[in-house]
Amino acid sequence: MDNLFTAIPPGLDREWFQTLAAGPGVRVERIVSTGQASPDGFWYDQQETEWVVVLEGEARVRFADMAEDLTLRVGDHLLIAPGRRHRVTYTAARTVWLAVWWEGTHWKEGA
C-alpha cells in the first residue's frame, strides 16, 4: 500500500511526475507542482484524453478556447479531450494532482 501524500522528494525546484500505474493505452500519474506554470506561449496539445483532479493545493488552467482561467481547488477535476489546447497558469506552493491519461477519443463526462 502507498499514500499519495508521502514519499514526495523535498525541495523540488520543478514539477515532479510519478507513474503509479500503467497498462495498454492508459497511464495514472501523481504530479507535484511547487509554484510552476506553463511557459509563456506554451500550450499542451496532447493526443490522449486526460482526467485530472487536485488532491492538495490549488491551480489555474486556461483553455485556448476560453477567455478566463478555471480555478481548481481540492477535489475539483477536469476532463480534457484530445487536441484541446490548454496551459497551467498557476499552482500553489505545493499542489498534488492525480492524472489519468488514456488513448483514443472514447470518453464521456459523468459516466
C-alpha positions, 0 to 999 in steps of 0.5 A: 500500500502507498499514500499519495501524500508521502514519499514526495522528494523535498525541495523540488525546484520543478514539477515532479511526475510519478507513474503509479500505474500503467497498462495498454493505452492508459497511464495514472500519474501523481504530479507535484507542482511547487509554484510552476506554470506553463511557459509563456506561449506554451500550450499542451496539445496532447493526443490522449484524453486526460482526467485530472483532479487536485488532491492538495493545493490549488491551480489555474488552467486556461483553455485556448478556447476560453477567455478566463482561467478555471480555478481548481481547488481540492477535489475539483477535476477536469476532463480534457479531450484530445487536441484541446489546447490548454496551459497551467497558469498557476499552482500553489506552493505545493499542489498534488494532482492525480492524472489519468491519461488514456488513448483514443477519443472514447470518453464521456463526462459523468459516466 
